Amino acid sequence: MNDLVRRWDTNQKALVLASLKGGLSPLSPFGKTEEGLVDLRGLQLEEPLLLNELSADGLDLSFSRIPKMLCVRSNFVNCSLRKAKVLLLSNGSIFENVDFSHADISKSASGGATKFIDSSFKFSNLTGGGFKQGFFENCDFSNATLNMVEFGECDISDSVFDGVLNKCFFRGSVNRCDFRSVAFIDCAFYGVELNDCLLSKDAILFKNWVEDCVRICRGAKGATMSDEARKSLDKWCGVWQKLEGVMRDEVIDYQSLRQQEGVEVADEIFAFFKSVAVDSARPLA
């Protein structure tokens, strides 16, 4: 990586930046990579970069360092930001077949119906991301760090997640996504529909949360469990009742319960939730 950084001089950077800022896909003083991409690897910038209505195809910005990259109505196709460190702020842009693998894009954000299509976030760091509006279609989040990430009014479809999702916020629609290797730790699903999604054996999806919450709170009164488990369940019921009308689908994850309540209490409560999930197919008495 150091060799990729050291090869750039001031004039070479200036020529590339002039093209980018002018909305033109740049040439590289180093030609193309073995993969046929325009070789911009190791580009280091000191100032924020504004890209307005840029159409870029086949750029390789791997190992780049960009303090802030603001993309306004720009298109990136077949590009790479592998192992880059960049604060990505996007408004109405499209990223199609873009490789963000192993990149640090923490605290990045999007709005204006930004689209991420067929893109890889494998092993990337998205901590603190604020994707308040947009689309994620056929994206791969395998081994990504998803900590305190907001997927606001987002439509997420046909994508793969694994590992731990910690304190992540979902509001929108989630369709045909694979969460089988995911532990949801203290995550929130506000008004979300999870359609045809695959969950781990440690997670329970309640599709009719308004009625299921009633079942949970009613059932808690007659359930046989330890005092510690009952106190914990009463606490959860109090929280969920305050969210009535806000929740649509809800995921109860054993790993989250275990982290917050301890193993013995989590075992009791999760067994109770499983029984409610079975009963949720029956009409309320």
C-alpha positions in Angstrom: 0.0 0.0 0.0 2.8 2.4 0.8 4.2 2.1 -2.7 0.8 3.0 -4.1 0.7 6.1 -2.0 4.2 7.3 -2.6 3.9 7.1 -6.4 1.6 10.1 -6.6 3.0 13.6 -7.0 1.1 16.9 -6.7 0.7 17.4 -10.5 -0.7 13.9 -11.0 -3.3 14.4 -8.2 -4.3 17.8 -9.6 -5.0 16.4 -13.0 -7.2 13.6 -11.6 -9.0 16.0 -9.3 -9.7 18.4 -12.1 -11.4 15.7 -14.1 -13.4 14.4 -11.1 -14.6 17.8 -10.0 -15.5 18.6 -13.6 -17.9 15.6 -13.8 -15.5 13.6 -16.0 -14.2 10.1 -15.5 -10.4 10.6 -15.2 -7.5 8.9 -16.9 -4.7 7.7 -14.7 -1.0 8.5 -15.0 -0.5 4.8 -14.2 -2.8 3.4 -16.8 -5.0 0.5 -15.9 -4.8 -2.4 -13.4 -4.6 -6.0 -14.3 -8.4 -6.1 -13.9 -8.7 -3.4 -16.5 -9.8 -0.6 -14.1 -8.5 3.0 -14.2 -5.6 2.8 -11.7 -6.3 5.4 -9.0 -5.1 3.2 -6.2 -3.5 4.9 -3.2 -4.9 8.3 -3.9 -4.5 10.4 -0.8 -6.5 13.7 -0.4 -6.3 16.3 2.3 -9.5 18.2 1.4 -13.1 17.0 0.9 -14.1 16.0 -2.6 -17.4 17.1 -4.2 -18.5 15.0 -7.2 -21.5 16.5 -8.9 -23.3 14.5 -11.7 -20.1 12.4 -12.3 -20.5 9.2 -14.4 -17.7 6.9 -13.5 -17.1 3.4 -15.0 -14.3 1.2 -14.0 -12.4 3.3 -11.4 -10.1 1.6 -8.9 -9.8 3.7 -5.8 -8.5 0.9 -3.6 -6.3 2.0 -0.6 -7.4 5.6 -1.2 -7.8 8.0 1.7 -10.5 10.7 1.2 -11.6 12.6 4.3 -15.0 13.3 2.8 -16.5 12.4 -0.6 -19.8 14.1 -1.4 -21.5 12.4 -4.3 -24.5 14.3 -5.8 -26.5 12.6 -8.5 -23.4 10.6 -9.6 -23.1 7.1 -11.0 -20.4 4.6 -10.1 -20.3 1.4 -12.1 -17.8 -1.4 -11.8 -15.6 0.5 -9.4 -13.5 -0.5 -6.4 -13.0 1.2 -3.0 -11.4 -1.9 -1.6 -9.5 -1.2 1.6 -10.2 2.5 1.2 -10.9 4.9 4.0 -13.5 7.4 3.1 -16.4 9.3 4.6 -19.0 8.7 1.9 -21.9 11.2 1.7 -24.3 10.4 -1.1 -27.4 12.2 -2.4 -29.3 10.6 -5.2 -26.3 8.6 -6.5 -26.1 5.1 -7.8 -23.4 2.6 -6.9 -23.6 -0.5 -9.1 -21.2 -3.4 -8.8 -18.9 -1.4 -6.5 -16.4 -3.2 -4.2 -16.4 -1.7 -0.7 -14.8 -4.8 0.8 -12.4 -4.3 3.7 -13.1 -0.5 3.4 -13.6 1.9 6.4 -16.7 3.8 5.4 -17.8 4.4 9.0 -20.1 7.4 9.6 -21.0 7.4 5.9 -24.6 8.5 5.0 -27.0 8.6 2.1 -30.2 10.3 1.1 -32.1 11.2 -2.0 -32.9 7.6 -2.8 -29.3 6.6 -3.3 -29.0 3.1 -4.7 -26.5 0.4 -3.9 -26.9 -2.5 -6.4 -24.8 -5.7 -6.7 -22.2 -4.3 -4.4 -19.9 -5.9 -1.8 -19.5 -4.7 1.7 -17.6 -7.8 2.9 -15.4 -7.1 5.9 -16.2 -3.4 5.6 -16.7 -1.1 8.6 -20.0 0.8 8.5 -20.1 1.8 12.2 -22.3 4.8 12.8 -23.6 4.9 9.2 -26.8 6.9 8.6 -28.5 5.5 5.4 -31.7 7.5 5.9 -33.1 6.9 2.5 -32.2 4.5 -0.3 -32.0 1.1 -1.8 -29.8 -1.9 -1.2 -30.3 -4.6 -3.8 -28.3 -7.8 -4.0 -25.6 -6.6 -1.7 -23.2 -8.7 0.4 -22.6 -7.6 4.0 -20.7 -10.8 5.0 -18.4 -10.1 8.0 -19.1 -6.4 7.9 -19.0 -4.4 11.1 -22.6 -3.2 11.5 -22.6 -1.2 14.7 -25.1 1.6 15.4 -26.1 1.7 11.7 -29.4 3.4 10.7 -31.2 1.9 7.7 -33.9 4.5 7.6 -36.5 4.7 4.9 -34.6 2.0 3.0 -35.7 -0.8 0.8 -33.3 -3.7 1.3 -33.7 -6.7 -0.9 -31.9 -10.0 -1.9 -28.9 -9.2 0.3 -26.8 -11.3 2.7 -25.8 -10.4 6.3 -23.9 -12.3 8.9 -22.1 -11.7 12.2 -23.4 -9.3 14.8 -25.8 -6.4 14.1 -25.4 -4.3 17.1 -27.8 -1.4 17.9 -28.9 -1.1 14.3 -32.1 0.7 13.3 -34.4 -0.4 10.5 -37.3 1.5 9.1 -38.7 0.6 5.6 -38.9 -2.8 3.8 -36.6 -5.8 4.0 -37.3 -8.5 1.4 -35.7 -11.9 0.7 -32.6 -11.2 2.8 -30.5 -13.9 4.4 -29.9 -13.3 8.1 -29.3 -16.9 9.0 -25.8 -16.2 10.4 -26.8 -13.0 12.2 -27.3 -12.2 15.9 -29.5 -9.1 16.3 -28.2 -7.3 19.5 -30.5 -4.5 20.7 -31.8 -3.8 17.2 -35.0 -1.9 16.4 -37.5 -2.6 13.6 -39.8 0.4 13.4 -42.7 -0.1 11.0 -40.6 -2.7 9.1 -41.9 -5.5 7.0 -39.6 -8.5 6.8 -40.8 -10.5 3.8 -39.4 -13.9 2.9 -36.3 -13.4 5.0 -34.2 -16.2 6.4 -33.4 -16.0 10.1 -31.1 -18.0 12.4 -32.5 -20.7 14.7 -31.9 -18.2 17.6 -34.3 -15.6 16.3 -38.1 -15.5 16.2 -40.0 -13.4 13.7 -43.4 -12.1 14.9 -45.3 -10.9 11.8 -48.4 -9.6 13.5 -46.8 -7.7 16.3 -49.9 -5.9 17.6 -51.7 -9.2 18.3 -48.6 -11.0 19.3 -47.7 -8.3 21.8 -51.1 -8.9 23.4 -50.4 -12.6 23.6 -47.1 -12.1 25.2 -48.4 -9.7 27.8 -51.4 -11.9 28.6 -49.4 -15.1 28.6 -46.7 -13.6 30.9 -49.3 -13.4 33.7 -49.9 -17.2 33.7 -46.6 -18.5 32.6 -44.6 -20.7 34.9 -41.1 -19.2 35.3 -38.6 -18.0 37.9 -39.1 -14.6 39.7 -36.0 -13.2 37.8 -37.4 -14.3 34.4 -40.9 -12.9 35.3 -39.4 -9.5 36.3 -37.5 -9.4 33.1 -40.5 -10.3 31.0 -42.6 -7.7 32.7 -40.0 -5.1 31.9 -39.9 -6.1 28.2 -43.8 -6.0 28.1 -43.7 -2.5 29.5 -41.3 -1.4 26.8 -43.3 -3.1 24.0 -46.6 -1.7 25.1 -45.2 1.8 24.7 -44.3 1.0 21.1 -47.8 -0.1 20.2 -48.7 1.1 16.7 -45.0 1.7 15.9 -43.9 -1.9 15.4 -45.1 -4.0 12.4 -42.8 -7.0 12.4 -40.5 -7.8 15.3 -37.5 -10.0 15.7 -36.7 -11.6 19.1 -33.1 -12.8 19.2 -31.9 -15.2 21.8 -28.3 -13.8 21.7 -29.6 -10.3 22.5 -31.7 -11.6 25.4 -28.7 -13.6 26.7 -26.4 -10.6 26.6 -28.9 -8.4 28.4 -30.5 -10.9 30.8 -28.0 -13.7 31.3 -28.2 -17.3 30.2 -30.7 -18.8 32.6 -33.2 -15.9 32.3 -32.8 -15.8 28.5 -33.4 -19.5 28.3 -36.7 -19.2 30.2 -37.9 -16.1 28.3 -37.0 -17.4 24.9 -38.8 -20.7 25.5 -41.9 -18.6 26.4 -41.6 -16.6 23.2 -41.4 -19.8 21.2 -44.7 -21.0 22.7 -46.3 -17.6 21.9 -45.0 -17.9 18.3 -46.7 -21.3 17.9 -49.9 -19.8 19.3 -49.8 -16.8 17.1 -51.1 -18.9 14.2 -54.4 -19.3 16.2 -57.1 -16.6 16.6 -57.1 -14.6 19.9 -59.6 -15.8 22.4 
